Amino acid sequence: MQKSENAKWQTILRNQKLANVKKWINRLESTTDIAYLINSEYENILRALESALQIPNAFDLAYKLTFLLHPIVIDSGDWNRWQIYLNQLSKKVENTNSLQQGHIFVQLGDVNSKLGESSKAEAFYRKGISHFKKISDLSSLAIALGRLAVVYANKNDLENAKRLCYEALDIAESTNDVSISSKISLNLSYIYYRCQDFESSLKFTKYAYSNFKNLKMKRDATKALLNIVTLSNQLGNWHEVELEVQSLLDELDVTSDITIFSQLKNIMGVAAFNQGEFAIAESNWHESLLLHTQINDLFQIPAIYNNLGMVYTKLNEWDAAKEMLLQAIEAYERVGDFYNIANSRDNLADFYIERKEFEAACKILQVAVGDLLLHKEIPNSERLITQMQEKLTSLHTQTH
């Protein structure tokens, strides 16, 4: 009798947990602002996911909830916990030919990429690519190839990055799925940005933005618009930047769009700095750093340190300037970004020059030039090397 009662209550509890999981799936599928819902109910939704992962034969519900959450969580910074859930989910479909297993491989690739684990990210993306080829899912194959291309771009292997991304774009276009082609175009835009070919980057971003708007894919359209702002800023189109920044600010909710908002603050800082508005630049970059730190963005944080180092140099805040530039160099070393290590060292040399510490400036420039000469294949490295060598020549003239 006791066993029967226990079994009865266990069944009731299981059904309640399953009902809760289904409730959150329905809410996420029906909401008009999924990012806001996830951010405002994050812990409650994760408890539902944990229940689904624990209940036998509830894989489909756990997978569906994960699939809905992933695009938002991947921008939130909660990557270590998310990786645990994905690993648990992956074990439930090991050695199957299911589409779900391929998607989980790609999601694990996304998490490891965010964590700076490029080798692990590449391995998971390649597993996904192999899986999608096996089951002939071209749309998913294109997405996985595009993500792998970004990993190569982050490693400065830009030729292979472009090759992979154009392969992904060809596959995406063969499916006639404009949303997939547009997402791959954003990947390609990022790769051209890393190549410092801003015109090509802008072309692919504008193509993606137009399609996302027409398809009413608001979050993707916002990301594409942010890229347009970044590129307009790089190309010196200040009037266009101001108009686009305002349209973005009108749409953003800092709670649900923290990644985009932090990037926007960085761009606004760059625009202000380039126009000599150093106090405004410092304010925007400081806010951007606080936001980026919340999500532990390994690739953006060093850029903000570098920018703050430059602006504090302009404001003669010497201790803060040196600290920021040293942190930028250390952070770039952690992600293996050799071009920007040299660029931040160049900015540190400018700091010493402003303080008339010419010997220290020479030493840091010699290190920067020597290290970057080992990576001359990186786009625009020769331009930066030449710039630093000219600065060294000028310093030797002044000191001898």
C-alpha positions as CSV (number, residue, x, y, z in Angstrom):
1,M,0.0,0.0,0.0
2,Q,2.8,2.4,1.0
3,K,4.7,1.6,-2.3
4,S,1.5,2.3,-4.3
5,E,1.0,5.6,-2.6
6,N,4.6,6.6,-3.2
7,A,4.3,5.7,-6.9
8,K,1.1,7.7,-7.1
9,W,2.7,10.9,-5.7
10,Q,5.8,10.4,-7.8
11,T,3.6,10.3,-10.9
12,I,1.7,13.4,-9.8
13,L,5.0,15.2,-9.1
14,R,6.5,14.1,-12.5
15,N,3.3,15.3,-14.3
16,Q,3.5,18.7,-12.5
17,K,7.1,19.1,-13.5
18,L,6.3,18.2,-17.1
19,A,3.4,20.6,-17.1
20,N,5.7,23.4,-15.9
21,V,8.2,22.7,-18.7
22,K,5.4,22.8,-21.3
23,K,4.1,26.0,-19.8
24,W,7.5,27.7,-20.3
25,I,7.9,26.3,-23.8
26,N,4.4,27.7,-24.7
27,R,5.3,31.1,-23.2
28,L,8.6,31.3,-25.0
29,E,7.0,30.4,-28.3
30,S,4.2,32.9,-28.0
31,T,6.0,35.9,-26.6
32,T,6.8,38.9,-28.8
33,D,10.0,39.6,-26.8
34,I,11.7,36.4,-26.0
35,A,14.9,38.1,-24.7
36,Y,12.9,40.1,-22.1
37,L,11.0,37.0,-21.0
38,I,14.1,34.9,-20.6
39,N,16.1,37.6,-18.7
40,S,13.2,38.4,-16.4
41,E,12.3,34.8,-15.6
42,Y,15.8,33.2,-16.2
43,E,16.1,31.2,-13.0
44,N,12.5,29.9,-13.1
45,I,13.0,28.7,-16.7
46,L,16.3,27.0,-15.8
47,R,14.6,25.2,-13.0
48,A,12.1,23.9,-15.5
49,L,15.0,22.8,-17.8
50,E,16.7,21.0,-14.9
51,S,13.5,19.1,-14.3
52,A,13.2,18.1,-17.9
53,L,16.8,16.8,-17.9
54,Q,16.2,14.7,-14.8
55,I,12.9,13.1,-16.0
56,P,13.3,9.9,-18.0
57,N,11.8,10.1,-21.5
58,A,11.5,13.9,-21.4
59,F,14.3,14.5,-23.9
60,D,12.1,16.2,-26.5
61,L,10.9,18.7,-24.0
62,A,14.4,19.4,-22.6
63,Y,15.8,19.8,-26.2
64,K,13.0,22.1,-27.3
65,L,13.4,24.4,-24.2
66,T,17.2,24.4,-24.8
67,F,16.7,25.3,-28.4
68,L,14.5,28.2,-27.6
69,L,16.9,29.5,-24.8
70,H,20.2,29.1,-26.6
71,P,20.3,32.2,-28.8
72,I,19.6,34.4,-25.8
73,V,21.7,32.6,-23.2
74,I,24.8,32.5,-25.5
75,D,24.8,36.3,-25.2
76,S,24.3,36.4,-21.5
77,G,27.6,35.2,-20.2
78,D,26.2,32.3,-18.2
79,W,28.3,29.9,-20.3
80,N,29.7,27.5,-17.7
81,R,26.3,26.5,-16.4
82,W,24.9,26.4,-19.9
83,Q,27.7,24.0,-20.9
84,I,26.7,21.6,-18.1
85,Y,23.1,21.5,-19.4
86,L,24.2,20.9,-23.0
87,N,26.5,18.1,-21.9
88,Q,23.7,16.4,-20.0
89,L,21.5,16.8,-23.1
90,S,24.2,15.5,-25.4
91,K,24.5,12.2,-23.4
92,K,20.9,11.5,-24.0
93,V,21.4,11.3,-27.8
94,E,24.9,9.9,-28.1
95,N,25.6,7.8,-31.2
96,T,22.3,8.6,-32.9
97,N,21.6,10.1,-36.3
98,S,19.2,12.6,-34.9
99,L,19.1,16.3,-36.1
100,Q,19.1,17.2,-32.4
101,Q,22.5,15.7,-31.8
102,G,24.0,17.9,-34.6
103,H,22.4,21.0,-33.1
104,I,23.8,20.2,-29.7
105,F,27.3,19.8,-31.1
106,V,26.9,23.3,-32.7
107,Q,25.6,24.8,-29.4
108,L,28.5,23.3,-27.5
109,G,30.8,24.9,-30.2
110,D,29.1,28.2,-29.5
111,V,29.7,27.9,-25.7
112,N,33.4,26.9,-26.1
113,S,33.9,29.7,-28.5
114,K,32.6,32.2,-26.0
115,L,34.8,30.7,-23.3
116,G,37.8,31.2,-25.5
117,E,38.3,27.5,-26.0
118,S,38.9,27.7,-29.8
119,S,40.2,24.2,-30.2
120,K,37.2,22.7,-28.4
121,A,34.9,24.9,-30.4
122,E,36.4,23.8,-33.7
123,A,36.1,20.2,-32.7
124,F,32.4,20.5,-31.8
125,Y,31.6,22.5,-35.0
126,R,33.4,19.8,-37.0
127,K,31.3,17.1,-35.3
128,G,28.2,19.1,-36.2
129,I,29.3,19.5,-39.8
130,S,30.1,15.8,-40.2
131,H,26.7,15.0,-38.6
132,F,24.7,17.3,-40.9
133,K,26.5,15.9,-44.0
134,K,25.5,12.4,-42.9
135,I,21.9,13.3,-42.5
136,S,21.9,15.7,-45.5
137,D,20.6,18.7,-43.6
138,L,21.9,21.6,-45.7
139,S,20.5,24.5,-43.7
140,S,22.1,23.2,-40.5
141,L,25.3,22.4,-42.4
142,A,25.6,26.0,-43.6
143,I,25.1,27.4,-40.1
144,A,27.8,25.1,-38.7
145,L,30.3,26.0,-41.4
146,G,29.6,29.7,-40.8
147,R,30.3,29.3,-37.1
148,L,33.5,27.4,-37.8
149,A,34.6,30.2,-40.1
150,V,34.3,32.6,-37.3
151,V,36.6,30.4,-35.1
152,Y,39.2,30.6,-37.8
153,A,38.8,34.4,-38.1
154,N,39.4,34.7,-34.3
155,K,42.6,32.7,-34.8
156,N,43.6,35.1,-37.6
157,D,43.5,32.3,-40.2
158,L,41.5,34.7,-42.4
159,E,41.9,32.9,-45.8
160,N,40.5,29.7,-44.4
161,A,37.8,31.7,-42.6
162,K,36.7,33.2,-45.9
163,R,36.9,29.9,-47.8
164,L,34.7,28.2,-45.2
165,C,32.2,31.1,-45.1
166,Y,31.8,31.3,-48.8
167,E,31.2,27.5,-48.9
168,A,28.6,28.0,-46.2
169,L,27.0,30.9,-48.2
170,D,26.8,28.7,-51.3
171,I,25.1,26.0,-49.4
172,A,22.7,28.4,-47.7
173,E,21.7,30.0,-51.1
174,S,21.0,26.5,-52.5
175,T,18.3,26.0,-49.9
176,N,16.6,29.3,-50.9
177,D,16.3,30.1,-47.1
178,V,17.0,33.9,-47.0
179,S,17.2,33.8,-43.2
180,I,20.1,31.3,-43.3
181,S,21.9,33.2,-46.1
182,S,21.6,36.4,-44.1
183,K,23.1,34.8,-40.9
184,I,26.0,33.5,-43.0
185,S,26.4,37.0,-44.5
186,L,26.8,38.4,-41.0
187,N,29.6,35.8,-40.4
188,L,31.2,36.9,-43.6
189,S,30.9,40.6,-42.6
190,Y,32.7,39.8,-39.3
191,I,35.5,38.1,-41.3
192,Y,36.0,41.1,-43.6
193,Y,35.9,43.3,-40.5
194,R,38.8,41.2,-39.1
195,C,40.6,41.7,-42.5
196,Q,39.9,45.5,-42.0
197,D,38.1,45.5,-45.4
198,F,35.3,47.7,-44.0
199,E,33.6,48.3,-47.3
200,S,33.1,44.6,-48.0
201,S,32.0,44.1,-44.4
202,L,29.4,46.8,-44.7
203,K,28.1,45.4,-47.9
204,F,27.3,42.0,-46.4
205,T,25.9,43.5,-43.2
206,K,23.5,45.8,-45.1
207,Y,22.3,42.8,-47.1
208,A,21.6,40.9,-43.9
209,Y,20.0,43.8,-42.2
210,S,17.5,44.4,-45.1
211,N,16.5,40.8,-45.1
212,F,16.1,40.5,-41.3
213,K,13.9,43.6,-41.3
214,N,11.7,42.2,-44.1
215,L,11.5,38.8,-42.3
216,K,10.6,40.6,-39.0
217,M,13.6,39.0,-37.3
218,K,14.0,41.8,-34.8
219,R,16.9,40.5,-32.7
220,D,19.0,39.6,-35.8
221,A,18.1,42.9,-37.4
222,T,19.3,44.8,-34.3
223,K,22.6,42.9,-34.4
224,A,23.0,43.7,-38.0
225,L,22.2,47.4,-37.4
226,L,24.8,47.4,-34.6
227,N,27.4,46.2,-37.2
228,I,26.3,49.0,-39.6
229,V,26.9,51.5,-36.8
230,T,30.4,50.0,-36.1
231,L,31.4,50.1,-39.7
232,S,30.0,53.6,-40.4
233,N,32.1,54.7,-37.4
234,Q,35.2,53.0,-38.9
235,L,34.6,54.7,-42.2
236,G,34.2,58.1,-40.6
237,N,30.5,58.5,-41.6
238,W,29.7,60.4,-38.4
239,H,26.3,61.7,-39.4
240,E,25.2,58.2,-40.4
241,V,26.5,56.9,-37.0
242,E,24.5,59.4,-35.0
243,L,21.2,58.6,-36.9
244,E,21.7,54.8,-36.5
245,V,22.7,55.1,-32.9
246,Q,19.5,56.9,-32.1
247,S,17.4,54.3,-33.9
248,L,19.1,51.6,-31.9
249,L,18.7,53.3,-28.6
250,D,15.0,53.8,-29.3
251,E,14.6,50.0,-29.7
252,L,16.9,48.6,-27.0
253,D,16.1,47.4,-23.6
254,V,19.4,47.4,-21.6
255,T,18.1,44.5,-19.5
256,S,17.3,42.1,-22.4
257,D,19.9,43.4,-24.9
258,I,23.0,43.8,-22.6
259,T,25.5,42.6,-25.2
260,I,24.2,44.9,-27.9
261,F,23.9,47.8,-25.5
262,S,27.5,47.3,-24.3
263,Q,28.8,47.2,-27.9
264,L,26.8,50.3,-28.8
265,K,28.3,52.2,-25.8
266,N,31.8,51.2,-27.1
267,I,31.0,52.5,-30.6
268,M,29.6,55.8,-29.2
269,G,32.9,56.1,-27.3
270,V,35.0,55.6,-30.5
271,A,32.9,58.2,-32.3
272,A,33.3,60.7,-29.5
273,F,37.1,60.0,-29.2
274,N,37.6,60.6,-33.0
275,Q,35.8,63.9,-32.7
276,G,38.0,65.0,-29.7
277,E,35.2,64.6,-27.1
278,F,37.4,62.8,-24.7
279,A,35.3,63.1,-21.5
280,I,32.2,61.7,-23.4
281,A,34.4,58.9,-24.8
282,E,35.6,58.0,-21.3
283,S,32.0,57.9,-20.0
284,N,30.8,55.7,-22.8
285,W,33.7,53.3,-22.6
286,H,33.5,53.0,-18.8
287,E,29.9,52.1,-19.1
288,S,30.7,49.6,-21.9
289,L,33.4,48.0,-19.7
290,L,31.0,47.5,-16.8
291,L,28.4,45.9,-19.2
292,H,31.0,43.7,-21.0
293,T,32.4,42.5,-17.6
294,Q,29.0,41.3,-16.6
295,I,28.9,38.9,-19.6
296,N,32.7,38.2,-19.5
297,D,33.2,39.0,-23.2
298,L,36.8,37.8,-23.8
299,F,37.2,39.5,-27.2
300,Q,35.6,42.9,-26.4
301,I,36.9,43.5,-22.9
302,P,40.6,44.0,-24.1
303,A,39.4,46.5,-26.7
304,I,37.7,48.6,-24.1
305,Y,40.8,48.5,-21.9
306,N,42.8,49.7,-24.9
307,N,40.3,52.5,-25.7
308,L,40.3,53.6,-22.0
309,G,44.1,53.6,-22.0
310,M,44.1,56.0,-25.0
311,V,41.5,58.4,-23.6
312,Y,43.1,58.5,-20.2
313,T,46.4,59.4,-21.9
314,K,44.6,62.3,-23.7
315,L,43.2,63.4,-20.3
316,N,46.6,63.2,-18.6
317,E,45.3,60.6,-16.1
318,W,48.6,58.8,-16.2
319,D,48.1,56.0,-13.7
320,A,44.7,55.0,-15.1
321,A,46.1,55.1,-18.7
322,K,49.0,52.8,-18.0
323,E,46.9,50.3,-16.0
324,M,44.3,50.1,-18.8
325,L,46.9,49.6,-21.5
326,L,48.7,46.9,-19.6
327,Q,45.4,45.1,-18.9
328,A,44.6,45.3,-22.6
329,I,47.9,43.7,-23.6
330,E,47.5,41.0,-21.0
331,A,43.9,40.3,-22.1
332,Y,44.8,40.2,-25.8
333,E,47.6,37.8,-25.0
334,R,45.1,35.4,-23.4
335,V,43.1,35.2,-26.6
336,G,46.2,35.2,-28.9
337,D,45.3,38.4,-30.8
338,F,48.8,39.3,-32.0
339,Y,47.8,42.3,-34.1
340,N,46.0,44.0,-31.2
341,I,48.8,43.1,-28.7
342,A,51.1,45.1,-30.9
343,N,48.5,47.9,-31.3
344,S,48.1,48.2,-27.5
345,R,51.9,48.3,-27.1
346,D,52.0,51.0,-29.7
347,N,49.5,53.0,-27.6
348,L,51.5,52.3,-24.5
349,A,54.5,53.8,-26.3
350,D,52.4,56.9,-27.1
351,F,51.7,57.1,-23.3
352,Y,55.5,57.1,-22.6
353,I,56.1,59.7,-25.3
354,E,53.5,62.0,-23.8
355,R,55.4,61.7,-20.5
356,K,58.7,62.2,-22.4
357,E,59.9,58.8,-21.2
358,F,61.5,58.1,-24.6
359,E,63.7,55.2,-23.5
360,A,60.7,53.3,-22.2
361,A,58.8,54.1,-25.4
362,C,61.6,52.7,-27.6
363,K,61.8,49.5,-25.6
364,I,58.1,48.8,-25.9
365,L,58.1,49.6,-29.6
366,Q,61.0,47.3,-30.2
367,V,59.2,44.4,-28.5
368,A,56.0,45.2,-30.4
369,V,57.7,45.3,-33.8
370,G,59.8,42.1,-33.1
371,D,56.7,40.1,-32.1
372,L,54.5,41.3,-34.9
373,L,57.2,40.5,-37.5
374,L,56.6,36.9,-36.6
375,H,52.9,37.3,-37.7
376,K,53.2,39.3,-40.9
377,E,50.5,37.2,-42.5
378,I,47.9,39.1,-40.4
379,P,46.1,41.7,-42.5
380,N,47.5,45.3,-42.0
381,S,50.3,44.0,-39.8
382,E,52.9,45.5,-42.2
383,R,51.2,48.9,-42.0
384,L,51.3,48.8,-38.2
385,I,55.0,47.6,-38.3
386,T,55.9,50.4,-40.6
387,Q,54.1,52.9,-38.4
388,M,55.9,51.7,-35.3
389,Q,59.3,51.6,-37.1
390,E,58.8,55.2,-38.2
391,K,58.0,56.2,-34.6
392,L,61.2,54.4,-33.4
393,T,63.3,56.3,-36.0
394,S,61.8,59.6,-34.8
395,L,62.5,58.7,-31.2
396,H,66.1,57.8,-31.9
397,T,66.5,61.2,-33.7
398,Q,65.2,63.0,-30.6
399,T,67.3,61.1,-28.1
400,H,70.7,61.1,-29.9
